[in-house]
Amino acid sequence: MKSPFSIPVRVYYQDTDAGGVVFHAQYLAFMERARTELLNAARIDLARVADEDRILFLVFKITAKYHQPARLNELLAVSAEVVKMGHASMVFQHRVERAAQLLVEAEVTLALVDRDRMKPARLPARLAEELAQALKQ
């Protein structure tokens, strides 16, 4: 089985609360970076899709479970994996780990919406094909 796409993330002072522990919402920003990098690796540039295809990828739902905290200056691995592709949505599974220890896991559902009407929109076939091809590799 193929390993999920993952990026390294260093915890900076700006990511933490007064106690030096990563602020809970910051994990979502780490996950956003991993999702964006996964899409970039699949040659899906979100800015280009917004301009040319008039489609936005908006967070619709997040379910997260916090197991252990991360702390200042730790190096984390943040993964993103597409677990479901609908006609107008995508579901990602995320894990934040420190040396293979699970810290946070989340499922994030993105809604694809028409940029002008703010209504659900289908993922263009060429983008779906590029993403599916990249996920197989």
C-alpha positions as CSV (number, residue, x, y, z in Angstrom):
1,M,0.0,0.0,0.0
2,K,1.3,3.5,-0.9
3,S,2.2,5.8,1.9
4,P,0.2,9.0,2.3
5,F,1.7,12.3,1.0
6,S,3.6,14.0,3.8
7,I,5.5,17.2,4.5
8,P,7.8,18.2,7.3
9,V,6.7,21.1,9.5
10,R,8.8,22.7,12.2
11,V,6.9,24.2,15.2
12,Y,7.7,27.9,15.5
13,Y,7.0,30.3,18.4
14,Q,4.1,31.8,16.4
15,D,2.4,28.3,16.4
16,T,2.3,28.0,20.1
17,D,0.3,29.3,23.1
18,A,1.8,30.8,26.2
19,G,2.9,27.4,27.5
20,G,4.9,26.5,24.3
21,V,2.3,24.0,23.2
22,V,0.9,24.1,19.6
23,F,-2.4,26.0,19.6
24,H,-5.2,23.6,18.6
25,A,-6.2,25.6,15.4
26,Q,-2.6,25.7,14.2
27,Y,-2.8,22.0,13.4
28,L,-5.5,22.9,10.8
29,A,-3.1,25.3,9.2
30,F,-0.4,22.5,9.0
31,M,-3.0,20.3,7.4
32,E,-3.9,23.0,4.9
33,R,-0.3,23.2,3.8
34,A,-0.1,19.4,3.4
35,R,-3.3,19.4,1.3
36,T,-2.1,22.2,-0.9
37,E,1.3,20.5,-1.4
38,L,-0.5,17.3,-2.3
39,L,-2.6,19.1,-4.9
40,N,0.5,20.9,-6.2
41,A,2.2,17.6,-6.6
42,A,-0.8,16.5,-8.7
43,R,-0.3,19.6,-10.8
44,I,-3.5,21.2,-9.5
45,D,-2.7,24.8,-8.8
46,L,-5.6,26.2,-6.7
47,A,-5.0,29.8,-7.9
48,R,-5.1,28.7,-11.5
49,V,-8.3,26.6,-10.9
50,A,-9.9,29.6,-9.3
51,D,-9.0,31.9,-12.2
52,E,-9.4,29.6,-15.2
53,D,-12.1,27.1,-14.0
54,R,-13.8,29.5,-11.6
55,I,-13.8,26.8,-8.9
56,L,-12.9,27.2,-5.2
57,F,-12.0,24.4,-2.8
58,L,-13.7,25.4,0.5
59,V,-13.6,23.6,3.8
60,F,-17.1,22.2,4.5
61,K,-16.5,19.9,7.5
62,I,-13.7,19.0,9.9
63,T,-13.6,16.2,12.4
64,A,-10.4,16.2,14.5
65,K,-9.0,14.2,17.4
66,Y,-6.2,15.5,19.5
67,H,-4.0,12.7,21.1
68,Q,-0.8,14.4,22.2
69,P,0.5,18.0,22.0
70,A,3.4,19.2,19.9
71,R,5.8,21.7,21.4
72,L,8.0,24.6,20.3
73,N,10.8,23.6,17.8
74,E,9.7,20.0,17.3
75,L,9.8,18.6,13.8
76,L,6.5,17.1,12.7
77,A,5.3,15.1,9.7
78,V,1.9,16.2,8.4
79,S,0.2,13.8,5.9
80,A,-2.7,14.3,3.5
81,E,-4.5,11.6,1.7
82,V,-7.5,11.7,-0.5
83,V,-9.9,9.1,0.8
84,K,-13.0,10.0,-1.3
85,M,-13.7,12.0,-4.4
86,G,-17.3,13.0,-5.1
87,H,-18.6,15.1,-8.0
88,A,-18.4,18.3,-6.0
89,S,-16.4,17.3,-2.9
90,M,-13.2,15.7,-1.7
91,V,-12.5,14.1,1.6
92,F,-8.9,14.1,3.0
93,Q,-7.5,12.1,5.9
94,H,-4.7,13.9,7.8
95,R,-2.3,12.8,10.5
96,V,0.2,14.9,12.4
97,E,3.0,12.8,13.9
98,R,6.2,13.4,15.8
99,A,8.7,10.5,15.2
100,A,5.9,8.2,14.2
101,Q,3.9,9.1,17.3
102,L,0.3,10.1,16.4
103,L,-0.5,13.6,17.8
104,V,-3.6,14.7,15.8
105,E,-5.8,13.0,13.2
106,A,-8.5,14.7,11.2
107,E,-10.9,14.2,8.3
108,V,-11.5,17.3,6.2
109,T,-14.2,17.5,3.6
110,L,-13.8,20.2,0.9
111,A,-16.7,21.4,-1.1
112,L,-16.0,22.5,-4.7
113,V,-18.0,25.7,-5.5
114,D,-18.5,27.9,-8.4
115,R,-16.5,31.1,-7.6
116,D,-19.1,33.4,-9.1
117,R,-22.3,31.9,-7.8
118,M,-21.0,30.2,-4.6
119,K,-22.9,27.1,-5.5
120,P,-21.6,23.5,-5.8
121,A,-19.6,22.8,-8.9
122,R,-18.2,19.6,-10.4
123,L,-14.5,19.0,-10.5
124,P,-13.5,19.4,-14.2
125,A,-12.7,16.0,-15.8
126,R,-9.1,16.9,-16.6
127,L,-8.4,17.8,-13.0
128,A,-10.1,14.7,-11.7
129,E,-7.9,12.6,-14.1
130,E,-4.7,14.5,-13.1
131,L,-5.5,14.0,-9.4
132,A,-6.4,10.3,-9.8
133,Q,-3.2,9.7,-11.8
134,A,-1.0,11.4,-9.2
135,L,-2.6,9.4,-6.4
136,K,-1.7,6.2,-8.1
137,Q,2.0,7.0,-8.2
